[in-house]
């Protein structure tokens, strides 16, 4: 894995050149990215857009504002090759696939796209967190300095990945990593004080869009485990998701039922959470959903009672917090904190990685 990918800085280049993009995924994050891409801005040309069932292309580029309506009128059918052909026909100096999906199948194609000379910018963390064997092609491509923008995969674009890679490149070694990596779980446990059932807060969080449509995707801890793996690998550690001890907050009886059934029975979560909250309060502590990793390879994701002096005890809203203890930051960890959820900040991270590729009039260091 390249310690300092080309996304670390934007390089001056031919101002006449441009960048062609196809966008996969038009949901919350993809839709927010479209709002940040007015036609022709930054030399970025949108030549293709697709959801799971439809797509439309125009090698000359089309208006991002009009793209959703154009896609809605498109015939049913999907073909990655047609989208890539639009990139090739664009004549752009840089051709980029933006993955704003959560699709396992789409993530599995990242390495192949990189091998064919396309850049990939992604909010989809599945490829980067896949097993060592499955991610071999991706790591090989990145070792060749292939352009892979992944800032949006962790922390909704907070500069934690770039910071870890820079420290690693400078010879600093990660001793420990700890924090709250989920915006939805941050909000839930920042709000929970025992006066309202946890299930009521969970339904409220879902209604506000803080959780996934199926909140078990958040409560299972699997998404946080993927983020932990991505971060540890950025610091030079070989780790797979299987090495992370993950606490699933969903009881076994609710793990395989339909979403509607789970929501109707979510009250079955309340007693266990209330008991752990009461025990924490009794010790002058509070509950936080923490991810931890140390240099010996020990990794854990789950609910932990922390003292009032713990950095995460003061979190508010849906903030993420990453505390990095390294050889050179031993006395006090380097802390990165800020909004860890939200379509706009995640889309901005995607745009930032696009700008890092744009062969145009930028020099952001």
C-alpha positions in Angstrom: 0.0 0.0 0.0 1.4 3.4 -1.0 2.1 5.4 2.2 1.5 8.7 0.5 -1.0 8.3 -2.3 -1.4 11.1 -4.8 -4.4 12.3 -2.9 -2.0 13.8 -0.3 -1.7 17.0 -2.4 -3.0 18.5 -5.6 -0.4 19.0 -8.3 -0.2 21.8 -10.8 -1.0 20.6 -14.3 -2.2 21.6 -17.8 -5.2 23.9 -17.2 -6.7 22.8 -20.5 -7.0 19.2 -19.4 -10.0 18.0 -17.6 -11.4 15.1 -15.6 -14.3 12.8 -16.6 -16.5 11.1 -13.9 -19.1 8.4 -13.8 -21.1 8.2 -10.6 -22.3 4.9 -9.3 -25.0 5.4 -6.7 -27.6 8.2 -6.5 -28.8 7.7 -3.0 -28.3 10.1 -0.1 -24.5 10.5 -0.6 -24.5 10.3 -4.4 -27.3 12.8 -4.5 -25.4 15.2 -2.3 -22.4 14.9 -4.5 -24.4 15.8 -7.6 -25.5 19.0 -5.8 -21.8 19.8 -5.4 -21.0 19.3 -9.0 -22.5 22.2 -11.0 -21.8 21.7 -14.7 -18.1 22.4 -15.7 -17.0 23.5 -12.3 -13.4 22.7 -11.4 -12.9 21.1 -14.9 -14.9 18.0 -13.7 -17.1 16.6 -16.4 -20.0 14.2 -15.4 -20.2 11.7 -18.3 -22.2 8.9 -16.7 -24.5 8.2 -13.8 -26.1 5.0 -12.6 -28.2 3.4 -9.9 -28.8 -0.3 -9.3 -31.2 -0.5 -12.3 -30.6 2.3 -14.7 -27.9 4.4 -16.2 -27.3 7.2 -18.6 -24.1 8.4 -20.4 -23.0 11.4 -22.4 -19.3 11.6 -23.3 -19.6 15.3 -23.8 -20.9 15.7 -20.2 -24.2 16.7 -18.8 -25.5 19.0 -16.1 -25.3 17.5 -12.7 -28.4 19.3 -11.6 -30.4 17.6 -14.4 -28.8 14.2 -14.0 -31.4 12.7 -11.6 -34.2 13.6 -14.0 -32.3 12.2 -17.0 -31.6 9.0 -15.1 -35.3 8.6 -14.1 -36.2 8.7 -17.8 -33.5 6.2 -18.9 -34.4 2.7 -19.9 -34.0 -0.2 -17.5 -30.6 -1.9 -17.7 -27.1 -1.6 -16.3 -23.7 -2.1 -18.0 -20.4 -1.1 -16.4 -18.7 -1.4 -19.8 -21.0 1.2 -21.3 -20.1 3.6 -18.4 -16.4 3.0 -18.9 -16.8 3.5 -22.6 -18.2 6.9 -21.9 -15.1 7.7 -19.9 -12.9 6.6 -22.7 -14.9 8.5 -25.3 -14.6 11.7 -23.2 -11.0 12.2 -24.2 -10.3 13.4 -20.6 -6.9 13.3 -19.2 -8.1 11.6 -16.0 -11.1 9.2 -16.0 -12.7 8.4 -12.6 -15.2 6.0 -11.3 -17.0 7.3 -8.1 -18.5 4.6 -6.0 -21.2 6.1 -3.7 -22.8 2.7 -3.2 -22.6 0.2 -0.3 -22.5 -2.7 -2.8 -20.2 -5.7 -2.2 -20.3 -6.4 -6.0 -19.3 -2.9 -6.9 -16.5 -2.8 -4.4 -15.1 -6.1 -5.8 -14.5 -4.3 -9.1 -12.3 -1.5 -7.7 -9.0 -3.3 -8.3 -9.9 -4.2 -11.8 -10.8 -0.6 -12.7 -7.5 0.6 -11.2 -5.6 -2.0 -13.2 -7.3 -0.7 -16.4 -6.1 2.8 -15.7 -9.2 4.4 -14.2 -9.0 6.3 -10.9 -11.5 5.3 -8.2 -13.0 7.6 -5.6 -15.2 5.8 -3.0 -17.3 6.1 0.0 -17.8 2.3 -0.1 -15.4 0.8 2.5 -16.0 -2.8 1.6 -13.1 -3.2 -0.8 -10.5 -1.5 1.5 -11.6 -3.6 4.5 -11.9 -6.9 2.7 -9.8 -9.9 3.6 -6.0 -9.9 3.0 -6.5 -12.3 0.1 -9.5 -10.5 -1.4 -7.8 -7.1 -1.2 -4.5 -8.3 -2.8 -5.4 -6.7 -6.2 -6.3 -3.4 -4.6 -3.2 -3.3 -2.5 -1.0 -4.1 -5.6 -2.7 -1.4 -7.6 -2.1 1.2 -4.8 1.5 0.1 -4.5 1.9 1.1 -8.1 0.5 4.6 -7.1 -2.9 4.0 -8.6 -5.3 6.8 -7.8 -7.6 5.5 -5.1 -9.5 8.2 -3.1 -10.9 6.7 0.1 -11.2 9.7 2.5 -15.0 9.3 2.6 -14.8 5.7 3.9 -13.9 6.7 7.5 -15.1 9.6 9.5 -17.1 11.2 6.7 -14.0 12.9 5.4 -12.3 13.9 8.7 -8.6 13.9 8.0 -7.8 10.8 9.9 -6.7 8.5 7.1 -4.4 11.2 5.6 -3.0 11.8 9.0 -2.2 8.2 9.7 -0.6 7.7 6.3 1.5 10.8 6.8 2.7 9.7 10.2 3.5 6.2 8.9 5.4 7.7 6.0 7.4 9.8 8.4 8.5 6.7 10.4 6.1 7.3 13.3 4.6 4.1 14.6 1.0 3.7 15.8 0.9 2.4 19.4 -2.8 2.6 20.0 -6.0 3.8 18.3 -9.2 4.5 20.1 -12.4 6.3 19.5 -16.0 6.5 18.4 -16.1 5.8 14.7 -19.9 5.7 14.0 -22.0 8.9 13.8 -25.2 7.0 14.5 -23.9 5.2 17.5 -22.3 8.4 18.8 -25.6 10.1 18.6 -27.5 7.3 20.3 -25.2 7.0 23.3 -24.6 10.8 23.6 -28.4 11.1 23.9 -29.1 8.1 26.1 -29.4 8.9 29.8 -31.9 6.3 30.9 -34.9 8.6 30.9 -36.2 7.3 27.6 -36.1 3.7 26.3 -33.1 3.0 24.0 -35.6 1.7 21.4 -37.4 5.1 21.3 -34.1 6.8 20.6 -33.2 4.2 18.0 -36.5 4.9 16.1 -35.9 8.6 16.3 -32.4 8.2 15.0 -33.7 6.2 12.1 -36.4 8.8 11.3 -33.8 11.5 11.2 -31.6 9.4 8.9 -28.8 9.0 11.4 -28.9 5.2 11.1 -29.1 2.9 8.1 -32.6 2.0 7.0 -32.0 -1.3 8.9 -30.4 -0.1 12.2 -28.9 -3.5 12.8 -26.2 -2.5 10.3 -25.1 0.0 12.9 -25.8 -1.9 16.0 -24.0 -5.0 14.8 -20.6 -3.2 15.0 -19.6 -4.7 11.6 -19.4 -1.2 9.9 -17.2 0.1 12.7 -15.0 -3.0 12.5 -14.4 -2.3 8.8 -13.4 1.3 9.6 -11.0 0.1 12.3 -9.3 -2.3 9.8 -8.9 0.5 7.2 -7.3 2.8 9.8 -5.0 0.1 11.1 -3.9 -0.8 7.6 -3.2 2.8 6.8 -0.8 2.8 9.8 1.0 -0.2 8.3 -0.6 -3.0 10.3 -1.7 -6.3 8.7 -5.2 -7.0 10.1 -8.5 -8.5 8.8 -12.0 -8.0 10.1 -11.8 -11.5 11.5 -9.2 -10.3 13.9 -11.5 -7.8 15.5 -13.6 -8.8 18.5 -17.0 -7.3 17.7 -19.8 -7.0 20.2 -23.2 -7.2 18.4 -25.8 -5.1 20.3 -28.6 -7.0 18.6 -29.8 -10.0 20.5 -29.7 -13.3 18.5 -33.5 -13.5 18.4 -33.6 -10.3 16.4 -30.7 -10.7 14.0 -32.5 -12.6 11.2 -36.0 -11.2 11.3 -37.4 -8.7 8.7 -36.6 -5.0 9.3 -40.3 -4.2 10.2 -40.3 -7.0 12.7 -37.1 -5.8 14.2 -38.4 -2.3 14.6 -41.6 -3.5 16.1 -39.7 -5.6 18.7 -36.8 -3.1 19.3 -38.0 -2.8 22.8 -36.2 -6.1 23.5 -33.0 -4.1 23.4 -34.0 -1.8 26.3 -33.5 -3.9 29.4 -29.8 -4.9 28.6 -28.9 -1.3 27.6 -30.6 0.1 30.7 -28.8 -2.3 33.0 -25.4 -1.4 31.5 -26.2 2.3 31.7 -27.2 2.0 35.4 -24.0 0.1 36.2 -21.9 2.7 34.4 -23.6 5.6 36.2 -23.1 3.8 39.5 -19.3 4.0 38.9 -19.5 7.6 37.8 -19.1 6.6 34.1 -21.0 6.8 30.9 -21.5 4.4 27.9 -19.7 4.9 24.6 -19.5 2.7 21.6 -15.7 2.4 21.2 -13.3 0.9 18.7 -9.8 0.1 20.0 -6.6 -1.2 18.5 -3.1 -1.6 19.8 0.3 -2.3 18.3 0.1 -6.0 19.4 -2.8 -6.4 17.1 -5.6 -6.5 19.7 -8.7 -5.0 18.3 -12.2 -4.6 19.8 -15.5 -2.9 18.9 -18.3 -2.6 21.4 -20.0 -0.8 24.2 -17.6 0.5 27.0 -18.1 2.5 30.2 -15.7 5.4 30.2 -14.9 7.9 32.9 -15.6 11.6 32.7 -12.0 12.4 31.8 -12.1 10.1 28.7 -12.0 12.1 25.4 -15.2 10.5 24.2 -17.1 11.4 27.4 -17.5 14.9 26.1 -18.8 14.0 22.6 -22.0 15.6 21.4 -24.3 15.1 18.4 -23.1 12.6 15.9 -19.4 13.5 16.3 -16.7 11.0 15.6 -13.5 11.0 17.6 -10.1 9.4 16.8 -7.4 9.3 19.4 -4.0 8.3 17.9 -1.2 7.4 20.2 2.1 7.0 18.4 5.8 6.8 19.3 6.0 10.6 18.9 2.5 11.3 20.3 2.9 9.2 23.5 2.4 11.7 26.3 -0.9 12.9 24.8 -2.7 11.3 21.8 -3.3 13.2 18.6 -7.1 13.7 18.6 -9.2 14.3 15.5 -12.9 15.1 16.2 -15.8 16.3 14.2 -19.1 15.3 12.4 -18.9 11.7 11.6 -22.1 11.3 9.7 -24.1 13.2 7.1 -24.5 13.2 3.4 -23.0 16.7 2.8 -19.8 16.1 4.6 -19.3 12.6 3.1 -20.0 14.0 -0.4 -17.6 16.8 0.3 -14.9 14.2 1.0 -15.6 12.6 -2.3 -15.4 15.9 -4.0 -12.1 16.6 -2.2 -10.6 13.4 -3.6 -11.9 14.3 -7.1 -10.2 17.7 -6.8 -7.0 16.0 -5.8 -7.1 14.3 -9.2 -8.3 17.2 -11.3 -5.6 18.2 -13.7 -6.6 21.8 -13.5 -5.9 25.1 -11.6 -5.5 23.8 -8.1 -2.5 23.7 -5.7 -3.9 22.6 -2.3 -1.1 21.3 -0.1 
